[in-house]
Amino acid sequence: MLTLAELQAAVRDTVLGGDATSLSGVVADDRLGHARRLQVYRNNTTILLGEALGANFPVVQALVGEVFFSALAKRFVRLHPPRSPCLFEYGADFAAFIADDPQAATLPYLADVARLDWAVAEVVHAADTQVLDTGALGAIGPSDYGRIAFTPHPALRLIDSDFPIHAIWALHQPGADLDAGVNLDLGGEAVMVTRPGREVLLTVLPSGGVEFTRHLSTGAELGDAFATAQHADETFNPAQILGTLLGLGAFAGFTLTEAFPP
């Protein structure tokens, strides 16, 4: 006799593609037989989780088509079952899975597009926190600007890639010209995803901008972030990109770090 934990584990493994032998005599064998009964649950589970992945990764699905995506999702589901009852949270490991999947090797940009799809999904469901009121920065004297440490907004995400992932993503949005195509030789793009209001916004960051934004999002001082970004790109315009970040709701607040005596 299986314990409850053993029974639950056996049903889970079978539903995810495992052998149903261990459930012989536990699940009724009349008419259909226990294996075929469990196959019904397996099919329904695979379909449901595949649809959840399609909803969370719509551009990936559009790129590869329903047949390829369905097969990709089936392989993923068997190795990565949900860890939460909320299906909008399902797929955190999908981009990494795609990167290692031999069937997707001919599409080297697909994993990064999946990362962008997932960033958009996360931002959609991020906490509804107020964005930073930039007026509060007016009370800070110029000599203290370098000590500003911003608090990232819960809906801030950064994705950088060796491929033009924003152009690929934009091509698969409503109203886009599908005949336009994307030149993969254009080079990589760094994309910031924010939600300052109800609308999710995707912004391609200039050279140096992704390092600047990444440093600020980890609580680095503004002065240190400026120095890091300018080291990466001497043409980087810190004032311009900071204005963009503030305007697009990248931050929820700020603090002033401790000032040390000269």
Secondary structure, DSSP 4 states (H G I P E B T S, - for coil): ---HHHHHHHHHHHHTT---GGGBTTB--STT-HHHHHHHHHHHHHHHHHHHHHHH-HHHHHHHHHHHHHHHHHHHHHHS--SSS-GGGTTTTHHHHHHH-GGGTT-TTHHHHHHHHHHHHHHHTS--PPPP-GGGGGGS-GGGGGGEEEEEPTT-EEEEESS-HHHHHHHTSTT--TTS---GGG--EEEEEE-SSSS-EEEEEPTTHHHHHHHHHTT-BHHHHHHHHHHH-TT--HHHHHHHHHHTT-EEEEEEPPPPP-
